[in-house]
């Protein structure tokens, strides 16, 4: 189980969620990337894990309207597209941050 981040902050104008864990790097994840990775049953098939949400349908002006801690293991993100059922565990956010950082490195010339 991954510990809670030591920092979690929404950068509204940049549409980025900033995350940092003790002794690790700081990650900045685009809102649209996070929304596209939502783990809830409305966005992913709960049996196969296959994405149901079409990333192209995510609005370009996406904003986080709220962040609600869920116990010591997750955060619920509420979006301005009226979606708020996704619980992002610390483990999920850590994995998504690492995957996004790796994909960004691969895309650099």
Secondary structure, 3 states (H helix, E strand, C coil): CCCCCCEEEEECCCCEEEEECCCCCEEEEEHHHHHHCCCCCCCECCCCCCECCCHHHCCCCCCEEEEEEECCCEEEEEECCCCCCCEEEHHHHHHHHHHHHHHHHHHCC
